[in-house]
């Protein structure tokens, strides 16, 4: 369930609240085997929630979006002892109007309280993630196409590998490439 409220004299700020309900199973398993990992479950078994605050600054040359988000991702469920850590994110993006194209760049900074856990075992997830984002949008009055990439650099706090050898807790996270389309024919 999601609700958004626009604020300010020109509605340039928005507050969005999101609540997720535990509707999918979180203990699915292949017959006669242990339960699937939390990434393969249909749900988490807990209520989740997030709050997002966005402020848009509209300029003749383009647009700037500044904002932040806080998310409660369910905590720990049982009996599998899976855990999803709360997080907080701050972000800023700027886009330049170039006819029907809008190239944009941004940076997001996300912190997690602690590592996620899958079946009582800590995952090698980032505790702090700085992600550079780049995108290009093409739009008309009724359609928009967007292509974007994200390059996250993270701190995971883990100083040894699985064999006990030293390793840097800093490194690149999984890159993301995305394509999107929005259509509004009416």
C-alpha positions as CSV (number, residue, x, y, z in Angstrom):
1,X,0.0,0.0,0.0
2,X,1.4,3.4,-1.0
3,X,0.3,7.0,-0.5
4,X,1.9,10.2,-1.6
5,X,1.3,13.8,-0.4
6,X,2.6,16.8,-2.3
7,X,3.8,19.7,-0.2
8,X,4.8,23.3,-0.7
9,X,3.2,26.3,-2.5
10,X,3.9,24.7,-5.9
11,X,3.9,21.1,-4.9
12,X,7.6,20.8,-5.4
13,X,8.1,18.4,-2.4
14,X,6.5,15.0,-2.0
15,X,6.3,12.6,0.9
16,X,5.6,9.0,0.1
17,X,4.8,6.3,2.6
18,X,4.8,2.6,1.7
19,X,3.6,-0.4,3.7
20,X,4.2,-4.0,2.6
21,X,2.1,-6.8,4.0
22,X,3.3,-10.4,4.5
23,X,1.2,-12.0,1.7
24,X,3.7,-14.5,0.1
25,X,5.2,-17.6,1.7
26,X,8.6,-17.3,3.3
27,X,9.3,-20.9,4.1
28,X,9.0,-22.5,0.6
29,X,11.2,-25.6,0.0
30,X,11.8,-28.2,-2.6
31,X,10.1,-31.5,-1.5
32,X,12.3,-33.3,1.1
33,X,14.9,-30.5,1.2
34,X,15.7,-27.4,3.3
35,X,14.0,-24.1,2.7
36,X,15.0,-21.9,-0.2
37,X,17.1,-18.8,0.4
38,X,15.4,-15.6,1.2
39,X,16.0,-14.2,-2.3
40,X,13.9,-17.0,-3.7
41,X,11.0,-16.7,-1.3
42,X,7.7,-15.1,-2.4
43,X,7.5,-13.0,0.8
44,X,9.3,-12.2,4.0
45,X,6.7,-13.0,6.6
46,X,6.8,-9.5,8.2
47,X,5.3,-6.1,7.6
48,X,7.7,-3.7,5.8
49,X,7.7,0.0,5.4
50,X,9.4,3.0,3.9
51,X,9.2,6.8,3.8
52,X,10.6,8.8,0.9
53,X,10.9,12.6,0.8
54,X,11.7,14.3,-2.6
55,X,12.2,17.9,-3.4
56,X,12.3,19.0,-7.1
57,X,14.1,22.2,-8.2
58,X,12.9,23.2,-11.7
59,X,15.3,25.4,-13.7
60,X,15.2,26.7,-17.2
61,X,18.1,24.4,-18.2
62,X,16.9,21.3,-16.4
63,X,15.8,19.7,-13.1
64,X,17.4,18.8,-9.8
65,X,15.9,16.2,-7.4
66,X,17.1,16.0,-3.8
67,X,15.8,13.5,-1.4
68,X,16.1,10.8,1.2
69,X,14.5,7.5,2.1
70,X,14.3,5.3,5.2
71,X,13.2,1.7,5.0
72,X,12.3,-1.0,7.5
73,X,12.7,-4.2,5.5
74,X,11.1,-6.6,8.0
75,X,13.8,-7.4,10.5
76,X,14.1,-11.1,11.4
77,X,11.6,-13.7,10.6
78,X,11.4,-17.2,12.1
79,X,11.8,-20.1,11.9
80,X,14.4,-19.5,9.2
81,X,16.2,-16.7,11.0
82,X,16.4,-14.6,7.8
83,X,17.1,-10.9,8.5
84,X,16.8,-7.8,6.4
85,X,18.5,-4.7,7.8
86,X,16.9,-1.3,8.0
87,X,18.4,1.3,5.7
88,X,18.6,5.0,5.1
89,X,19.5,6.7,1.8
90,X,20.2,10.3,0.7
91,X,20.4,11.2,-3.0
92,X,20.7,14.0,-5.5
93,X,20.2,14.0,-9.3
94,X,20.5,16.6,-12.0
95,X,19.1,16.4,-15.5
96,X,19.7,18.8,-18.5
97,X,16.9,19.6,-21.0
98,X,18.3,19.0,-24.5
99,X,15.3,19.0,-26.7
100,X,13.4,15.7,-26.3
101,X,16.5,14.2,-24.5
102,X,17.4,14.6,-20.8
103,X,20.8,13.3,-19.8
104,X,21.1,13.0,-16.1
105,X,23.6,12.2,-13.4
106,X,23.3,11.5,-9.7
107,X,24.7,10.1,-6.5
108,X,23.0,8.1,-3.8
109,X,24.5,7.2,-0.4
110,X,22.9,4.3,1.5
111,X,23.7,2.9,4.9
112,X,22.5,-0.4,6.5
113,X,22.3,-1.1,10.2
114,X,24.0,-4.5,9.7
115,X,24.4,-7.3,7.2
116,X,21.4,-9.2,5.9
117,X,21.2,-12.8,7.0
118,X,20.0,-15.9,5.1
119,X,19.1,-19.0,7.2
120,X,21.1,-17.6,10.2
121,X,24.2,-16.9,8.1
122,X,25.4,-13.3,7.4
123,X,25.5,-12.4,3.8
124,X,28.3,-10.5,2.2
125,X,26.2,-7.4,1.7
126,X,27.4,-3.8,1.8
127,X,27.0,-1.8,5.0
128,X,27.6,1.5,3.2
129,X,27.1,2.0,-0.5
130,X,27.9,5.1,-2.7
131,X,26.3,4.7,-6.1
132,X,26.9,6.9,-9.2
133,X,24.0,6.9,-11.6
134,X,23.8,8.0,-15.2
135,X,20.8,8.0,-17.5
136,X,19.4,9.3,-20.8
137,X,15.7,9.9,-21.3
138,X,13.9,10.5,-24.6
139,X,10.3,11.6,-24.4
140,X,7.3,12.9,-26.3
141,X,3.9,14.2,-25.0
142,X,2.7,10.6,-24.6
143,X,5.8,8.3,-24.3
144,X,9.1,8.2,-22.5
145,X,12.1,5.9,-22.9
146,X,14.9,5.7,-20.3
147,X,18.2,3.9,-20.3
148,X,20.4,4.1,-17.2
149,X,23.4,2.6,-15.4
150,X,24.5,2.5,-11.8
151,X,28.0,1.9,-10.4
152,X,28.0,1.1,-6.7
153,X,31.1,1.2,-4.6
154,X,30.6,-0.3,-1.1
155,X,32.1,-1.0,2.3
156,X,31.1,-4.4,3.6
157,X,33.3,-4.6,6.8
158,X,34.5,-8.1,6.0
159,X,38.3,-8.2,6.2
160,X,39.0,-11.9,5.3
161,X,37.8,-14.1,2.5
162,X,36.2,-17.6,3.0
163,X,39.7,-19.1,3.4
164,X,40.8,-16.6,6.0
165,X,43.1,-14.6,3.7
166,X,43.1,-10.8,4.2
167,X,40.9,-8.8,1.8
168,X,39.8,-5.1,1.5
169,X,36.4,-4.4,2.9
170,X,36.0,-1.8,0.1
171,X,35.1,-2.7,-3.4
172,X,32.7,-2.5,-6.4
173,X,29.2,-3.9,-6.0
174,X,27.1,-5.4,-8.8
175,X,26.6,-2.9,-11.6
176,X,23.0,-2.3,-12.8
177,X,21.9,-1.5,-16.4
178,X,18.2,-0.7,-16.8
179,X,15.8,0.2,-19.6
180,X,12.3,1.6,-19.0
181,X,9.3,2.8,-20.9
182,X,6.3,4.8,-19.8
183,X,3.2,5.3,-22.1
184,X,0.3,7.7,-21.5
185,X,-1.9,7.6,-24.7
186,X,-4.9,9.5,-23.1
